[in-house]
Amino acid sequence: MTNFLVKRPWTGRIGALLGIMIMALSLRTAVSVVPPLLGELTGELGFTAGTTGLLAMLPPLLFAIFGLLTPVLIRRFGLEKALLAAVVLAVLGQLGRATTEAVWPFLGLTAVVMAGYGIGNVVLPPLVKKYFPDRVGLVTAGYVTMLAVGTAISPQLAVPVAGAANWRVSIGMWASVSFLVLLPWITQFVRDRKDKHDDANPLGAPAHLRAGVASAVPHLRPWRSPVAWGLAIFLAGNSAQTYVYFTWLPPYLSGQGVDAATAGSALAYFAILGLPVSLLVPLWVPRMKNPIIAIGLFALCWATGHLGLYLSPLDGTWLWVTFAGLGQGTFATALLMVNLRSRTTHGSSVLSGFSQGLGYAGAGLVPLMFGTIHDATGTWTASFAMLGGCLAVMMTGAVMINAKRYIEDSAE
């Protein structure tokens, strides 16, 4: 068995690996491609300030709803069928909204897309647990990096593609990436069926690769698990800060006197900084006895970025954005902890759904409040103070997930 791992460590799992990576690449493209095109969408579809705000709320809202629903789907139909549902919803929604002629159908089909991606958010960690229990850190590093690549590349291509063709092509073309997810998984499913003689080991891998497959499915109660609540709180605090930056960094900098092109580049730079930390975290944090040390370093980066942008937005702008961008290591840590704080594939799916469902629900209103508080007070002081509150929430969750305990401890 040891010889199998040394000589053929990826045998029987290449399709799953490619499927996970392409799925991760597709998960944020449909979200981040729209903001650069809002000017054209406003003129052609009739977006208003209200419908633009609703558009910004759809991703966290749908991610929250389907984060909570997806573990039920997984338990009833299995991981692979839940993945298929995610891909179908994402492809149909993206193609549909690229052909719409009015704002409300566009919003409705965007909700369909986000429902698919909400399912995709939840199924990725347990898929890693099921197919790569021996390489959780390495595969997580790969797929979190692909998430960051998708987030950064689609807004960069949005305007050039729209200029060369139109906004419909620019938005609709990402459906092809979602569709590509199916191809490696079809190959994997065919191989799994050939190995169905061993139901507990669908990969035909050695016995010590089966850690991610549970022989019996326990009834887990995440609402009674400190780990589940801690990860949900941690994700809420982290995601709130990230959504504020993606929503408000360009308009905030523009309001301080930064030209629009530079403000847009600052957001792209912020997104790109997710790449190095996405690679680092899953390879570094699993080696730590106390992950809260790494989380504390990333939290310090967030705090430095917040303070710098508030106190001196024009002097040192790129330095402050660099610090905030490196703070995104907390998101990679959250995704990694889904598998570090679960023993089984079922536990990973329950923890993933509960933490992402409640986490995105808690984070969804913060970007709206960030702007509303500014409008009400006439300054950014209270808004940035709210970001400090989000940091405190995140660190509270970090304390709760630091100890080495598992979601399965909540089983009846």
ROLOVO-982806 format. One line per 4 residues: number of its first residue (from 1); their letters; for each residue z negated, y negated, x negated of C-alpha. Coordinates in nm, 2 decimals, padded with zeros to 4 digits. Each point is the difference from the previous one (the first is absolute). Layout:
NUM = a = Z/Y/X  ...
***
This chain:
1 = mtnf = 00.00/00.00/00.00  -00.08/-00.24/-00.28  00.34/00.08/-00.16  00.16/-00.09/00.34
5 = lvkr = -00.16/-00.34/-00.01  00.10/-00.06/-00.36  00.36/00.11/00.02  00.09/-00.08/00.37
9 = pwtg = -00.25/-00.26/00.12  00.24/-00.15/00.27  00.17/00.32/00.11  00.03/00.02/00.38
13 = riga = -00.11/-00.36/00.05  00.29/-00.22/-00.11  00.12/-00.06/00.36  -00.35/-00.10/00.10
17 = llgi = -00.03/-00.23/-00.30  00.33/-00.18/00.07  -00.08/-00.02/00.37  -00.34/-00.16/-00.06
21 = mima = 00.15/-00.26/-00.25  00.29/-00.10/00.23  -00.23/-00.02/00.30  -00.23/-00.23/-00.20
25 = lslr = 00.29/-00.22/-00.11  00.11/-00.04/00.36  -00.35/-00.08/00.15  00.00/-00.38/-00.07
29 = tavs = 00.36/-00.09/-00.02  00.04/-00.07/00.38  -00.31/-00.23/-00.02  00.08/-00.21/-00.30
33 = vvpp = 00.38/-00.04/00.07  -00.06/-00.22/00.31  -00.19/-00.31/-00.13  00.28/-00.13/-00.23
37 = llge = 00.24/00.02/00.29  -00.21/-00.17/00.26  00.21/-00.32/-00.02  00.31/00.19/00.11
41 = ltge = -00.19/00.20/00.26  -00.15/-00.31/00.15  00.34/-00.16/00.04  00.17/00.31/00.15
45 = lgft = -00.27/00.18/00.19  -00.23/-00.29/00.10  -00.32/00.07/-00.19  -00.28/-00.25/00.07
49 = agtt = -00.33/-00.06/-00.17  -00.16/00.23/00.25  00.24/00.29/-00.04  00.00/-00.04/-00.38
53 = glla = -00.38/00.04/00.01  00.04/00.31/00.22  00.26/00.14/-00.25  -00.26/-00.05/-00.28
57 = mlpp = -00.26/00.18/00.20  00.21/00.31/00.09  -00.03/00.19/-00.34  -00.39/00.00/-00.02
61 = llfa = -00.03/00.05/00.38  00.24/00.30/00.01  -00.13/00.14/-00.32  -00.35/-00.01/00.15
65 = ifgl = 00.10/00.17/00.33  00.20/00.28/-00.16  -00.25/00.03/-00.28  -00.25/00.12/00.26
69 = ltpv = 00.26/00.21/00.19  00.17/00.18/-00.28  -00.29/00.24/-00.09  00.03/00.13/00.36
73 = lirr = 00.38/00.04/-00.05  -00.06/00.18/-00.33  -00.26/00.23/00.15  00.23/00.09/00.29
77 = fgle = 00.34/00.02/-00.16  -00.06/00.02/-00.37  00.07/-00.24/-00.29  00.37/00.06/-00.03
81 = kall = 00.07/-00.06/00.37  -00.20/-00.32/-00.01  00.21/-00.11/-00.30  00.32/00.08/00.19
85 = aavv = -00.13/-00.22/00.29  -00.07/-00.28/-00.24  00.35/00.01/-00.15  00.17/00.02/00.34
89 = lavl = -00.19/-00.30/00.14  00.06/-00.20/-00.32  00.38/00.06/-00.01  00.06/-00.06/00.37
93 = gqlg = -00.21/-00.31/00.01  00.17/-00.15/-00.31  00.35/00.07/00.12  -00.09/-00.13/00.35
97 = ratt = -00.15/-00.33/-00.10  00.30/-00.07/-00.23  00.22/-00.01/00.32  -00.23/-00.20/00.23
101 = eavw = 00.11/-00.34/00.14  -00.35/-00.13/00.11  -00.34/-00.04/-00.14  -00.20/00.23/00.23
105 = pflg = 00.22/00.31/-00.06  -00.02/-00.08/-00.37  -00.39/00.00/00.03  00.00/00.32/00.21
109 = ltav = 00.22/00.19/-00.25  -00.21/-00.14/-00.29  -00.30/00.16/00.18  00.19/00.33/00.00
113 = vmag = 00.06/-00.03/-00.37  -00.36/-00.08/-00.07  -00.11/00.29/00.21  00.21/00.23/-00.22
117 = ygig = -00.14/-00.15/-00.32  -00.35/00.01/00.14  00.04/00.38/00.02  00.15/00.00/-00.34
121 = nvvl = -00.30/-00.19/-00.15  -00.23/00.27/00.12  00.20/00.32/-00.09  00.07/-00.09/-00.36
125 = pplv = -00.35/00.06/-00.14  -00.04/00.35/00.17  00.35/00.09/-00.11  -00.11/-00.07/-00.36
129 = kkyf = -00.31/00.20/00.06  00.19/00.30/00.15  00.29/00.02/-00.25  -00.16/-00.14/-00.32
133 = pdrv = -00.38/00.08/00.01  00.02/00.05/-00.38  00.18/-00.34/-00.06  -00.15/-00.24/00.25
137 = glvt = -00.04/-00.29/-00.25  00.35/00.03/-00.15  00.18/00.03/00.34  -00.21/-00.27/00.15
141 = agyv = 00.09/-00.23/-00.29  00.37/00.08/00.07  00.00/-00.07/00.37  -00.22/-00.31/-00.01
145 = tmla = 00.24/-00.14/-00.26  00.29/00.08/00.23  -00.19/-00.19/00.28  -00.02/-00.30/-00.23
149 = vgta = 00.37/00.03/-00.09  00.11/00.00/00.36  -00.23/-00.29/00.08  00.15/-00.21/-00.29
153 = ispq = 00.37/00.10/00.02  00.08/-00.05/00.36  -00.08/-00.37/00.02  00.19/-00.06/-00.32
157 = lavp = 00.31/00.16/00.14  -00.04/-00.14/00.35  00.17/-00.34/-00.04  00.28/00.10/-00.24
161 = vaga = 00.10/00.29/00.23  -00.02/-00.23/00.30  00.22/-00.25/-00.18  00.26/00.26/-00.10
165 = anwr = 00.00/00.16/00.35  -00.25/-00.11/00.26  -00.37/00.03/00.09  00.07/00.31/00.21
169 = vsig = 00.13/00.19/-00.30  -00.28/-00.13/-00.21  -00.26/00.14/00.24  00.18/00.31/00.12
173 = mwas = 00.09/00.14/-00.34  -00.35/00.11/-00.07  00.03/00.26/00.28  00.21/00.20/-00.25
177 = vsfl = -00.30/00.03/-00.24  -00.22/00.13/00.29  00.28/00.25/00.09  00.01/00.12/-00.36
181 = vllp = -00.36/00.12/00.03  00.13/00.29/00.21  00.22/00.15/-00.27  -00.25/00.12/-00.25
185 = witq = -00.24/00.11/00.27  00.27/00.22/00.16  00.03/00.17/-00.34  -00.38/00.04/-00.02
189 = fvrd = -00.02/00.14/00.35  00.26/00.26/-00.08  -00.19/00.11/-00.30  -00.33/00.01/00.18
193 = rkdk = 00.15/00.23/00.27  00.10/00.24/-00.27  -00.35/00.01/-00.12  -00.16/00.04/00.34
197 = hdda = -00.13/00.34/-00.09  -00.30/-00.19/-00.14  -00.11/-00.23/00.28  -00.28/-00.15/-00.20
201 = nplg = 00.23/-00.09/-00.28  00.33/-00.13/00.13  00.11/-00.11/-00.34  -00.01/00.35/-00.16
205 = apah = -00.22/-00.16/-00.27  -00.29/00.16/-00.19  -00.33/00.04/00.18  -00.18/-00.29/-00.17
209 = lrag = 00.27/-00.24/00.14  -00.11/00.08/00.35  -00.29/-00.24/00.01  00.17/-00.23/00.24
213 = vasa = 00.06/00.27/00.26  -00.29/00.08/00.23  -00.03/00.35/00.14  -00.19/-00.13/00.30
217 = vphl = 00.02/-00.34/00.16  -00.35/-00.15/00.05  -00.08/-00.25/00.26  -00.06/-00.32/-00.20
221 = rpwr = -00.18/-00.30/00.14  00.10/-00.30/-00.21  -00.20/-00.24/00.21  -00.31/00.17/-00.13
225 = spva = 00.12/00.00/-00.36  -00.12/-00.27/-00.25  00.31/00.07/-00.21  00.24/-00.06/00.29
229 = wgla = -00.17/-00.32/00.10  -00.03/-00.11/-00.36  00.37/00.05/-00.06  00.09/-00.17/00.33
233 = ifla = -00.21/-00.30/-00.09  00.14/00.00/-00.35  00.36/00.01/00.13  -00.07/-00.28/00.25
237 = gnsa = -00.12/-00.24/-00.26  00.28/00.09/-00.24  00.28/-00.02/00.25  -00.12/-00.33/00.15
241 = qtyv = 00.04/-00.17/-00.34  00.34/00.16/-00.06  00.14/-00.10/00.34  -00.13/-00.36/-00.05
245 = yftw = 00.19/-00.02/-00.32  00.32/00.14/00.14  -00.02/-00.23/00.30  -00.14/-00.32/-00.14
249 = lppy = 00.07/-00.02/-00.38  00.34/-00.17/00.03  -00.09/-00.25/00.28  -00.34/-00.08/-00.17
253 = lsgq = 00.17/-00.07/-00.34  00.27/-00.20/00.17  -00.26/-00.21/00.18  -00.16/-00.07/-00.34
257 = gvda = 00.32/-00.14/-00.14  00.17/00.31/-00.15  00.37/00.02/00.08  00.11/00.26/00.25
261 = atag = 00.19/00.21/-00.25  -00.29/00.02/-00.24  -00.24/00.08/00.28  00.22/00.29/00.11
265 = sala = 00.03/00.13/-00.36  -00.38/-00.01/-00.02  -00.02/00.24/00.29  00.26/00.23/-00.16
269 = yfai = -00.20/-00.01/-00.33  -00.32/00.08/00.19  00.17/00.31/00.16  00.15/00.12/-00.33
273 = lglp = -00.35/-00.01/-00.16  -00.09/00.29/00.23  00.22/00.22/-00.22  -00.21/00.02/-00.33
277 = vsll = -00.33/00.05/00.19  00.16/00.26/00.23  00.08/00.20/-00.31  -00.33/-00.06/-00.17
281 = vplw = -00.26/00.07/00.28  00.08/00.36/00.09  00.01/00.10/-00.37  -00.32/-00.19/-00.09
285 = vprm = -00.24/00.00/00.30  -00.03/00.38/00.05  -00.14/00.02/-00.35  -00.29/-00.23/00.09
289 = knpi = -00.34/00.11/00.11  -00.04/-00.33/00.19  00.33/-00.13/00.14  -00.18/-00.32/00.11
293 = iaig = 00.02/-00.12/-00.36  00.38/-00.01/00.02  -00.02/-00.15/00.35  -00.23/-00.27/-00.13
297 = lfal = 00.25/-00.10/-00.27  00.28/-00.03/00.26  -00.23/-00.19/00.23  -00.07/-00.25/-00.28
301 = cwat = 00.38/-00.04/-00.03  00.02/-00.08/00.37  -00.28/-00.25/-00.02  00.15/-00.18/-00.30
305 = ghlg = 00.34/-00.02/00.18  -00.16/-00.13/00.32  -00.21/-00.27/-00.18  00.28/-00.11/-00.23
309 = lyls = 00.25/-00.04/00.29  -00.26/-00.19/00.20  -00.13/-00.23/-00.28  00.31/-00.05/-00.20
313 = pldg = 00.32/00.12/00.18  00.23/-00.21/-00.21  -00.15/00.05/-00.35  00.01/00.37/-00.10
317 = twlw = 00.17/00.12/00.32  00.16/00.30/-00.18  -00.33/00.09/-00.16  -00.18/00.00/00.33
321 = vtfa = 00.27/00.21/00.17  -00.01/00.24/-00.30  -00.37/00.06/00.06  00.04/00.04/00.37
325 = glgq = 00.29/00.24/-00.05  -00.20/00.22/-00.24  -00.27/00.01/00.27  00.24/00.22/00.20
329 = gtfa = -00.14/00.29/-00.20  -00.25/00.03/00.29  00.27/00.12/00.23  00.11/00.27/-00.24
333 = tall = -00.36/00.10/-00.03  -00.04/00.03/00.37  00.29/00.23/00.04  -00.12/00.21/-00.29
337 = mvnl = -00.35/00.03/00.14  00.14/00.16/00.32  00.06/00.31/-00.21  -00.30/-00.04/-00.24
341 = rsrt = -00.23/-00.01/00.30  00.14/00.30/00.18  00.01/00.37/-00.08  00.28/00.12/00.22
345 = thgs = 00.33/-00.11/00.14  -00.15/-00.03/00.35  -00.29/-00.21/-00.14  00.25/-00.22/-00.18
349 = svls = 00.20/-00.06/00.32  -00.31/-00.08/00.20  -00.13/-00.24/-00.27  00.34/-00.16/-00.04
353 = gfsq = 00.04/-00.06/00.37  -00.35/-00.13/00.07  -00.02/-00.23/-00.30  00.35/-00.14/00.03
357 = glgy = -00.03/-00.04/00.38  -00.32/-00.19/-00.01  00.08/-00.17/-00.33  00.33/-00.15/00.13
361 = agag = -00.16/-00.09/00.33  -00.27/-00.20/-00.18  00.25/-00.17/-00.23  00.26/-00.08/00.26
365 = lvpl = -00.16/-00.32/00.13  -00.09/-00.16/-00.33  00.34/-00.15/-00.09  00.01/-00.16/00.35
369 = mfgt = -00.36/-00.13/-00.04  00.09/-00.13/-00.35  00.25/-00.24/00.15  -00.19/-00.08/00.31
373 = ihda = -00.31/-00.10/-00.19  00.21/-00.23/-00.21  00.15/-00.16/00.30  -00.34/-00.05/00.16
377 = tgtw = -00.17/-00.14/-00.30  00.28/-00.18/-00.18  -00.09/00.15/-00.33  00.04/00.34/-00.17
381 = tasf = -00.37/00.02/-00.10  -00.12/00.22/00.29  00.32/00.21/-00.02  -00.06/00.09/-00.37
385 = amlg = -00.37/00.05/00.07  00.12/00.27/00.25  00.18/00.17/-00.29  -00.34/00.01/-00.18
389 = gcla = -00.14/00.17/00.31  00.28/00.26/-00.02  -00.09/00.07/-00.36  -00.36/00.05/00.11
393 = vmmt = 00.11/00.24/00.27  00.22/00.19/-00.24  -00.29/00.04/-00.25  -00.23/00.13/00.27
397 = gavm = 00.25/00.27/00.07  00.03/00.07/-00.37  -00.37/00.07/-00.03  00.03/00.25/00.29
401 = inak = 00.29/00.20/-00.16  -00.13/-00.01/-00.36  -00.23/00.31/00.03  00.18/00.33/-00.02
405 = ryie = -00.02/00.13/00.36  00.27/00.12/00.24  00.13/-00.05/00.35  -00.06/00.38/00.06
409 = dsae = -00.37/-00.07/-00.02  00.04/-00.13/00.35  00.12/00.33/00.14  -00.18/00.15/00.29
***
